[in-house]
């Protein structure tokens, strides 16, 4: 697929602080591309540069073959933006919030009404269209915010933590709608802290840390490369812990990570569980599970809190 976003040696500084430090990436047309990372990693700053909200300090950044420095208005016209914070107008109804947004794109009244009806229907908001914003649940507000971001039928939809604060049912409904949009050819940029969300939606993603890109690939590729197939979480102490660690030296297909009183043992081969079970047969407590994107994230960025 042809690329629709291209960044080369992209840098963003704030008063001497480097928030984005010379990163390279490209986004293909029609894919969902994710930006993952702890707080302060630079992912939101990167997306703000793509959205022409924050100017580039150094490097190259093109959106749909347009330079963000030279053609910000044209770029904004093909973007839909779903911010993390709730910035709906509380004095207006659901429908009025969408109607106001159509004016930013200078839509004729008939086209605006058509787009509003489509958005209300897509996100199951028809019955709520005349309700004020203050009367909506958090889930309904998020659905409306995404619907608003689609009102101009954008070629690129920017999603910053789209399901923050939603219950599982509302989150899965949003995922369903976003998968549908991807099938319709909408390119999506997703910033999220939910590893499950990234695994569900992203075709490819990058994990950022301290302004740099650590890895790039599909969720499945990254899990296979950096975490393997299965994980054993072992609560072991004293002689039991020392015995497990000593035996790890003769098991090249297993790797271990020590986190306080837990050993995380990662297996890369099909018989990994059998190898792990042999190691920790008499463990005090062990849980087996499939390796996932959260394992990759924590192994690469660390398990300590980042402010």
Secondary structure as a PSIPRED ss2 file (coil, helix, strand):
# PSIPRED VFORMAT (PSIPRED V4.0)

   1 X C   1.000  0.000  0.000
   2 X C   1.000  0.000  0.000
   3 X E   0.000  0.000  1.000
   4 X E   0.000  0.000  1.000
   5 X E   0.000  0.000  1.000
   6 X E   0.000  0.000  1.000
   7 X E   0.000  0.000  1.000
   8 X E   0.000  0.000  1.000
   9 X E   0.000  0.000  1.000
  10 X E   0.000  0.000  1.000
  11 X E   0.000  0.000  1.000
  12 X E   0.000  0.000  1.000
  13 X E   0.000  0.000  1.000
  14 X E   0.000  0.000  1.000
  15 X C   1.000  0.000  0.000
  16 X C   1.000  0.000  0.000
  17 X E   0.000  0.000  1.000
  18 X E   0.000  0.000  1.000
  19 X E   0.000  0.000  1.000
  20 X E   0.000  0.000  1.000
  21 X E   0.000  0.000  1.000
  22 X E   0.000  0.000  1.000
  23 X E   0.000  0.000  1.000
  24 X E   0.000  0.000  1.000
  25 X E   0.000  0.000  1.000
  26 X E   0.000  0.000  1.000
  27 X E   0.000  0.000  1.000
  28 X E   0.000  0.000  1.000
  29 X C   1.000  0.000  0.000
  30 X C   1.000  0.000  0.000
  31 X C   1.000  0.000  0.000
  32 X E   0.000  0.000  1.000
  33 X E   0.000  0.000  1.000
  34 X E   0.000  0.000  1.000
  35 X E   0.000  0.000  1.000
  36 X E   0.000  0.000  1.000
  37 X E   0.000  0.000  1.000
  38 X C   1.000  0.000  0.000
  39 X C   1.000  0.000  0.000
  40 X C   1.000  0.000  0.000
  41 X C   1.000  0.000  0.000
  42 X C   1.000  0.000  0.000
  43 X H   0.000  1.000  0.000
  44 X H   0.000  1.000  0.000
  45 X H   0.000  1.000  0.000
  46 X H   0.000  1.000  0.000
  47 X H   0.000  1.000  0.000
  48 X H   0.000  1.000  0.000
  49 X H   0.000  1.000  0.000
  50 X H   0.000  1.000  0.000
  51 X C   1.000  0.000  0.000
  52 X C   1.000  0.000  0.000
  53 X C   1.000  0.000  0.000
  54 X C   1.000  0.000  0.000
  55 X C   1.000  0.000  0.000
  56 X C   1.000  0.000  0.000
  57 X C   1.000  0.000  0.000
  58 X E   0.000  0.000  1.000
  59 X E   0.000  0.000  1.000
  60 X E   0.000  0.000  1.000
  61 X E   0.000  0.000  1.000
  62 X E   0.000  0.000  1.000
  63 X E   0.000  0.000  1.000
  64 X C   1.000  0.000  0.000
  65 X C   1.000  0.000  0.000
  66 X E   0.000  0.000  1.000
  67 X E   0.000  0.000  1.000
  68 X C   1.000  0.000  0.000
  69 X C   1.000  0.000  0.000
  70 X C   1.000  0.000  0.000
  71 X C   1.000  0.000  0.000
  72 X H   0.000  1.000  0.000
  73 X H   0.000  1.000  0.000
  74 X H   0.000  1.000  0.000
  75 X H   0.000  1.000  0.000
  76 X H   0.000  1.000  0.000
  77 X H   0.000  1.000  0.000
  78 X C   1.000  0.000  0.000
  79 X E   0.000  0.000  1.000
  80 X E   0.000  0.000  1.000
  81 X E   0.000  0.000  1.000
  82 X E   0.000  0.000  1.000
  83 X C   1.000  0.000  0.000
  84 X C   1.000  0.000  0.000
  85 X C   1.000  0.000  0.000
  86 X C   1.000  0.000  0.000
  87 X C   1.000  0.000  0.000
  88 X C   1.000  0.000  0.000
  89 X C   1.000  0.000  0.000
  90 X C   1.000  0.000  0.000
  91 X C   1.000  0.000  0.000
  92 X C   1.000  0.000  0.000
  93 X E   0.000  0.000  1.000
  94 X H   0.000  1.000  0.000
  95 X H   0.000  1.000  0.000
  96 X H   0.000  1.000  0.000
  97 X H   0.000  1.000  0.000
  98 X H   0.000  1.000  0.000
  99 X H   0.000  1.000  0.000
 100 X H   0.000  1.000  0.000
 101 X H   0.000  1.000  0.000
 102 X H   0.000  1.000  0.000
 103 X H   0.000  1.000  0.000
 104 X C   1.000  0.000  0.000
 105 X C   1.000  0.000  0.000
 106 X C   1.000  0.000  0.000
 107 X C   1.000  0.000  0.000
 108 X C   1.000  0.000  0.000
 109 X H   0.000  1.000  0.000
 110 X H   0.000  1.000  0.000
 111 X H   0.000  1.000  0.000
 112 X H   0.000  1.000  0.000
 113 X H   0.000  1.000  0.000
 114 X H   0.000  1.000  0.000
 115 X H   0.000  1.000  0.000
 116 X H   0.000  1.000  0.000
 117 X H   0.000  1.000  0.000
 118 X H   0.000  1.000  0.000
 119 X H   0.000  1.000  0.000
 120 X H   0.000  1.000  0.000
 121 X H   0.000  1.000  0.000
 122 X H   0.000  1.000  0.000
 123 X C   1.000  0.000  0.000
 124 X C   1.000  0.000  0.000
 125 X C   1.000  0.000  0.000
 126 X H   0.000  1.000  0.000
 127 X H   0.000  1.000  0.000
 128 X H   0.000  1.000  0.000
 129 X C   1.000  0.000  0.000
 130 X C   1.000  0.000  0.000
 131 X C   1.000  0.000  0.000
 132 X E   0.000  0.000  1.000
 133 X H   0.000  1.000  0.000
 134 X H   0.000  1.000  0.000
 135 X H   0.000  1.000  0.000
 136 X C   1.000  0.000  0.000
 137 X C   1.000  0.000  0.000
 138 X H   0.000  1.000  0.000
 139 X H   0.000  1.000  0.000
 140 X H   0.000  1.000  0.000
 141 X H   0.000  1.000  0.000
 142 X H   0.000  1.000  0.000
 143 X H   0.000  1.000  0.000
 144 X H   0.000  1.000  0.000
 145 X H   0.000  1.000  0.000
 146 X H   0.000  1.000  0.000
 147 X H   0.000  1.000  0.000
 148 X H   0.000  1.000  0.000
 149 X H   0.000  1.000  0.000
 150 X C   1.000  0.000  0.000
 151 X C   1.000  0.000  0.000
 152 X C   1.000  0.000  0.000
 153 X C   1.000  0.000  0.000
 154 X C   1.000  0.000  0.000
 155 X C   1.000  0.000  0.000
 156 X E   0.000  0.000  1.000
 157 X E   0.000  0.000  1.000
 158 X E   0.000  0.000  1.000
 159 X E   0.000  0.000  1.000
 160 X E   0.000  0.000  1.000
 161 X C   1.000  0.000  0.000
 162 X C   1.000  0.000  0.000
 163 X C   1.000  0.000  0.000
 164 X C   1.000  0.000  0.000
 165 X C   1.000  0.000  0.000
 166 X C   1.000  0.000  0.000
 167 X C   1.000  0.000  0.000
 168 X H   0.000  1.000  0.000
 169 X H   0.000  1.000  0.000
 170 X H   0.000  1.000  0.000
 171 X H   0.000  1.000  0.000
 172 X H   0.000  1.000  0.000
 173 X H   0.000  1.000  0.000
 174 X H   0.000  1.000  0.000
 175 X H   0.000  1.000  0.000
 176 X H   0.000  1.000  0.000
 177 X H   0.000  1.000  0.000
 178 X H   0.000  1.000  0.000
 179 X H   0.000  1.000  0.000
 180 X H   0.000  1.000  0.000
 181 X H   0.000  1.000  0.000
 182 X H   0.000  1.000  0.000
 183 X H   0.000  1.000  0.000
 184 X C   1.000  0.000  0.000
 185 X C   1.000  0.000  0.000
 186 X C   1.000  0.000  0.000
 187 X E   0.000  0.000  1.000
 188 X E   0.000  0.000  1.000
 189 X E   0.000  0.000  1.000
 190 X E   0.000  0.000  1.000
 191 X E   0.000  0.000  1.000
 192 X C   1.000  0.000  0.000
 193 X C   1.000  0.000  0.000
 194 X C   1.000  0.000  0.000
 195 X H   0.000  1.000  0.000
 196 X H   0.000  1.000  0.000
 197 X H   0.000  1.000  0.000
 198 X H   0.000  1.000  0.000
 199 X H   0.000  1.000  0.000
 200 X H   0.000  1.000  0.000
 201 X H   0.000  1.000  0.000
 202 X C   1.000  0.000  0.000
 203 X C   1.000  0.000  0.000
 204 X E   0.000  0.000  1.000
 205 X E   0.000  0.000  1.000
 206 X E   0.000  0.000  1.000
 207 X E   0.000  0.000  1.000
 208 X E   0.000  0.000  1.000
 209 X E   0.000  0.000  1.000
 210 X C   1.000  0.000  0.000
 211 X C   1.000  0.000  0.000
 212 X E   0.000  0.000  1.000
 213 X E   0.000  0.000  1.000
 214 X E   0.000  0.000  1.000
 215 X E   0.000  0.000  1.000
 216 X E   0.000  0.000  1.000
 217 X E   0.000  0.000  1.000
 218 X C   1.000  0.000  0.000
 219 X H   0.000  1.000  0.000
 220 X H   0.000  1.000  0.000
 221 X H   0.000  1.000  0.000
 222 X H   0.000  1.000  0.000
 223 X H   0.000  1.000  0.000
 224 X H   0.000  1.000  0.000
 225 X H   0.000  1.000  0.000
 226 X H   0.000  1.000  0.000
 227 X C   1.000  0.000  0.000
 228 X C   1.000  0.000  0.000
 229 X C   1.000  0.000  0.000
 230 X E   0.000  0.000  1.000
 231 X E   0.000  0.000  1.000
 232 X E   0.000  0.000  1.000
 233 X E   0.000  0.000  1.000
 234 X E   0.000  0.000  1.000
 235 X E   0.000  0.000  1.000
 236 X C   1.000  0.000  0.000
 237 X C   1.000  0.000  0.000
 238 X H   0.000  1.000  0.000
 239 X H   0.000  1.000  0.000
 240 X H   0.000  1.000  0.000
 241 X H   0.000  1.000  0.000
 242 X H   0.000  1.000  0.000
 243 X H   0.000  1.000  0.000
 244 X H   0.000  1.000  0.000
 245 X H   0.000  1.000  0.000
 246 X H   0.000  1.000  0.000
 247 X H   0.000  1.000  0.000
 248 X H   0.000  1.000  0.000
 249 X C   1.000  0.000  0.000
 250 X C   1.000  0.000  0.000
 251 X C   1.000  0.000  0.000
 252 X C   1.000  0.000  0.000
 253 X C   1.000  0.000  0.000
 254 X E   0.000  0.000  1.000
 255 X E   0.000  0.000  1.000
 256 X E   0.000  0.000  1.000
 257 X E   0.000  0.000  1.000
 258 X E   0.000  0.000  1.000
 259 X E   0.000  0.000  1.000
 260 X C   1.000  0.000  0.000
 261 X C   1.000  0.000  0.000
 262 X E   0.000  0.000  1.000
 263 X E   0.000  0.000  1.000
 264 X E   0.000  0.000  1.000
 265 X E   0.000  0.000  1.000
 266 X E   0.000  0.000  1.000
 267 X E   0.000  0.000  1.000
 268 X C   1.000  0.000  0.000
 269 X C   1.000  0.000  0.000
 270 X C   1.000  0.000  0.000
 271 X C   1.000  0.000  0.000
 272 X H   0.000  1.000  0.000
 273 X H   0.000  1.000  0.000
 274 X H   0.000  1.000  0.000
 275 X H   0.000  1.000  0.000
 276 X H   0.000  1.000  0.000
 277 X H   0.000  1.000  0.000
 278 X H   0.000  1.000  0.000
 279 X H   0.000  1.000  0.000
 280 X C   1.000  0.000  0.000
 281 X C   1.000  0.000  0.000
 282 X C   1.000  0.000  0.000
 283 X C   1.000  0.000  0.000
 284 X C   1.000  0.000  0.000
 285 X E   0.000  0.000  1.000
 286 X E   0.000  0.000  1.000
 287 X E   0.000  0.000  1.000
 288 X E   0.000  0.000  1.000
 289 X E   0.000  0.000  1.000
 290 X E   0.000  0.000  1.000
 291 X C   1.000  0.000  0.000
 292 X C   1.000  0.000  0.000
 293 X H   0.000  1.000  0.000
 294 X H   0.000  1.000  0.000
 295 X H   0.000  1.000  0.000
 296 X H   0.000  1.000  0.000
 297 X H   0.000  1.000  0.000
 298 X H   0.000  1.000  0.000
 299 X H   0.000  1.000  0.000
 300 X H   0.000  1.000  0.000
 301 X H   0.000  1.000  0.000
 302 X C   1.000  0.000  0.000
 303 X C   1.000  0.000  0.000
 304 X C   1.000  0.000  0.000
 305 X C   1.000  0.000  0.000
 306 X C   1.000  0.000  0.000
 307 X C   1.000  0.000  0.000
